[in-house]
Structure formats: C-alpha cells, structure tokens
Amino acid sequence: MAGPRPVRIDINYGMSFFDNKHLFELMLNPSAISGVPYGTAQAEVLNAEGLLKAKQVICSWPGYAVTPLIDFPGLARATGIANIHYKDEAQRFGLKSFKPLGGAYAVARLLMRTIATDTRKQEISIHDLLDGKYKEICAGITVTAATDGNHGRSVAWGARMFGCRCIIFINEAVSEQREHAIADLGAVVRRNPGSYDDAVRTARETAIHEGWHVVPDTSDGCIIEAPRNVTQGYALMAAESIEQLPYNTPPTHIFLQAGVGGMAAATCAQFWQHFGVDRPKTILVEPDGSACWFESLKRKEPVVIKGSLDSLMGGLACGEVSRLAWIILKPGANAAMKISDEAAADAMRLLAAAECGDAPLVAGESGVAGLAGFLAIAGDRAARGKVGLDSSSRVVLFGTEGATDPQAYAEIVGRKPEAIAV
Ligand SMILES: Cc1ncc(COP(=O)(O)O)c(C=O)c1O
C-alpha cells in the first residue's frame, strides 16, 4: 500500500509576530507505529540499564548540572496550543551544546574498556579515570572522530579530561571559530575535503591505519559500541526533561532536529520507554538540502543524500542516517519535515527578541531547528491537522545548542550573544 504523499505547503496562517514566509515540506512516516509499547529491537540499542550507566558516569564529572526546562507561555498563546517547554542546552558543561553528554561519554567508556583489557581487570571505574590512576595508559591512547563542530568539541573535551590524545577531522564547511574551539581543548584538528560523511570515512580509515580508536556519533552498522554509547549519553538530556515536566500528563508532541539522528533517536526512545503507548508524536526536522531522514523514511530504507549538503544548520548537514538511530526512528518517528535556513535564522531571532513575552534566549543555528519546524507547522492550518496540533497540545522542544559560533550568531541575529539578556 502506498504511504502518505509528501506535500509542499506555503505558510500563511495566523501568526503575525514572525515573518511567515518560509516553505517547508511535511510527510507522515509511512512506517510509524502508534499505540505500541517500546519494542525489543529498540531496547537492544537503548534501554534503562544503558541510561543508568551513562547517568552514573556523566553525573560524576566536574561541572555536571541539570540544564533548565523553560516554559514559553507567550509563544504557546501566540501559536494557539496549551503549553511549550524548551530544554535549554546552551550551558551544558560550558561547551554550549548537549553534545558532551554523548562524545565525552563514549570516550570514557572506550577508555574504561581498553584499560580493563590491557590490565586484565574486570572493570575500571570512572573515578579511577578521573583520579588519573591509569594516566600512563591513557596518555598512550589516541581517540579520533569526524565532526561538523559540536561532536568533535565533545570528544576533545573528554580526551582532555581523561588525558588521552585526540585528533579531530572537520569538513570543508566548518567555520574557523568552531575549529578553534576544538583546538583550544588540546586536540589536533585536520580539515578534510568534502562533506561530514566524507570526514566520517576518513576518520575511520585513518584510525585503522594508525591504530587509533574512532568515536563516531553515527553508525554504519559495523561500528556499534561507540555510537551506541554516544546515544546512551544523549538519553540523559531527554530523561532530565521528563523529570522536569511540571504536569503529570505526557506531552503530545516533540519536535527533534536530526543530523545523523542520534539525538532524535535517544529522545524518542526515552519518551517511548517512559510514557509507553501514550508517548508523544515525534516529528523530525531537517535542513531542506540534507534531509536524509525525510528521504529514507519516505522510501522505507536508508538512502544517501549526495551533493553539497551545505546548510546554516551545520550540525544537521548530514547525508546518511545512523543505522542505530534507524532501528528506533523508523517505527518511532511519526513525521518528518524539511525546513529552510531562513526558517532557522528567524527562530534564532524570535528567541533573542522575546517577541511573545517569554524570556529572551540565545540559541544556535542547529539548536533551533525543532522550534523552527514547530513554528512552521503551527502557522499552517493543514499541517496542524496533519500532525494533530491543536489548542490542547503540549509541546517539548530541545534547544540543543547556544551560540557555538558567536560570530555567526551575531551576523544572523544582529546582536552579540552576550547582549541578549538571560
Ligand atoms: C546542536 C546540534 N543539535 C542537533 C544535532 C543533531 O544530532 P544528531 O547528528 O545526533 O542527529 C547536532 C549534531 O551535530 C548538533 O550539533
């Protein structure tokens, strides 16, 4: 049976506080399942035990703090829904994004596994690592990863915390500010021709050649352990948000920005495990030039997007879905949408200007994609109907980064991040 057909909708409904001009494309996922508990295939990727282990490790790091879940009553009123909660990751570990939860956690687990094998111990604790008990062994280990900015920063930060070497591959489009932010953490940064996906392959091949350990945030189906650890770490963000929700009823919708899909998979899985058959509808949001999730869900199998993939939303500019995330999001995502760079830029300006009377907030290009997707749907009568958004809807958004490139932020918003009152 043919699945629902994608539609292209011109936003023209209602809201006057932002320029409602952006085109977007919305598609219901033909493979989505509803009213079904979290499955065993999904539990092999992400489960309560994995989250518990991640929580024990991450909560022991210096500087760990639960990030705020912020209420947007003004925006909820303006968009005609019951409430909106926004998990603000702009201050996570001082690295300005949710990413340290994943990359640095995967570095910790990799070191714990490697040292246990080397020393023939059954288990190495995170406290042993933090206390420098195995610092000679750590100093001889090199970790590597590809990044469009935030994942590399997270891996480099983890490597510095635990005292191992770190080489990060960035692609052509990564800004100098993002490159410097990684190098400032002591990593060697190598610029690789081509896209993010090309850098992923270079990191993997160089690691094999040099005897390094690769810590990807995506899985091609062959490398499993490190990307699974990355996603287990991300699940902590979702778990925190569930604990912070002020009402007892589950949210109705979560809008999740997707690059390779690790963050969206972790969040979808966490809400699914917690709320079971009452889980919220999951809507994936991607840049229109690199919508690998949209196209893969449409064809019901992972497809590769080719071409430049360039987007203002650099963290989401990926052409290939993570095979681990696919196991969760193929049945778990209810819809997928493509948005333009301008829609993301407008969402950044909307948050900074606090036009609806909510607190002003700093959020980066990739971090606002979920909000931009929500705004696009909220402003279109047909799209609202399609995903069931109405006056009783309770939406949770994840602001996954702050001003990770302050110069780009100032160019887009017209003010420096520090000039936005928080
Ligand atoms: C700020 C931000 N949000 C969301 C994402 C998407 O995460 P994933 O690639 O796991 O889908 C990224 C990825 O780099 C990111 O940097």
The ligand as an SDF file (V2000), in Angstrom:
LIG
                    3D

 16 16  0  0  0  0  0  0  0  0999 V2000
   23.3800   21.4910   18.0630 C   0  0  0  0  0  0  0  0  0  0  0  0
   23.0400   20.2050   17.4450 C   0  0  0  0  0  0  0  0  0  0  0  0
   21.7770   19.7790   17.5080 N   0  0  0  0  0  0  0  0  0  0  0  0
   21.4130   18.5960   16.9600 C   0  0  0  0  0  0  0  0  0  0  0  0
   22.3320   17.8050   16.3150 C   0  0  0  0  0  0  0  0  0  0  0  0
   21.8650   16.5380   15.6780 C   0  0  0  0  0  0  0  0  0  0  0  0
   22.3640   15.4100   16.3100 O   0  0  0  0  0  0  0  0  0  0  0  0
   22.4490   14.0350   15.5140 P   0  0  0  0  0  0  0  0  0  0  0  0
   23.5480   14.1840   14.4920 O   0  0  0  0  0  0  0  0  0  0  0  0
   22.6980   13.0280   16.5460 O   0  0  0  0  0  0  0  0  0  0  0  0
   21.1400   13.8600   14.8020 O   0  0  0  0  0  0  0  0  0  0  0  0
   23.6740   18.2090   16.2380 C   0  0  0  0  0  0  0  0  0  0  0  0
   24.6930   17.3840   15.5870 C   0  0  0  0  0  0  0  0  0  0  0  0
   25.8470   17.7360   15.4580 O   0  0  0  0  0  0  0  0  0  0  0  0
   24.0330   19.4430   16.8100 C   0  0  0  0  0  0  0  0  0  0  0  0
   25.3010   19.8890   16.7730 O   0  0  0  0  0  0  0  0  0  0  0  0
  1  2  1  0
  2  3  1  0
  2 15  2  0
  3  4  2  0
  4  5  1  0
  5  6  1  0
  5 12  2  0
  6  7  1  0
  7  8  1  0
  8  9  2  0
  8 10  1  0
  8 11  1  0
 12 13  1  0
 12 15  1  0
 13 14  2  0
 15 16  1  0
M  END
$$$$
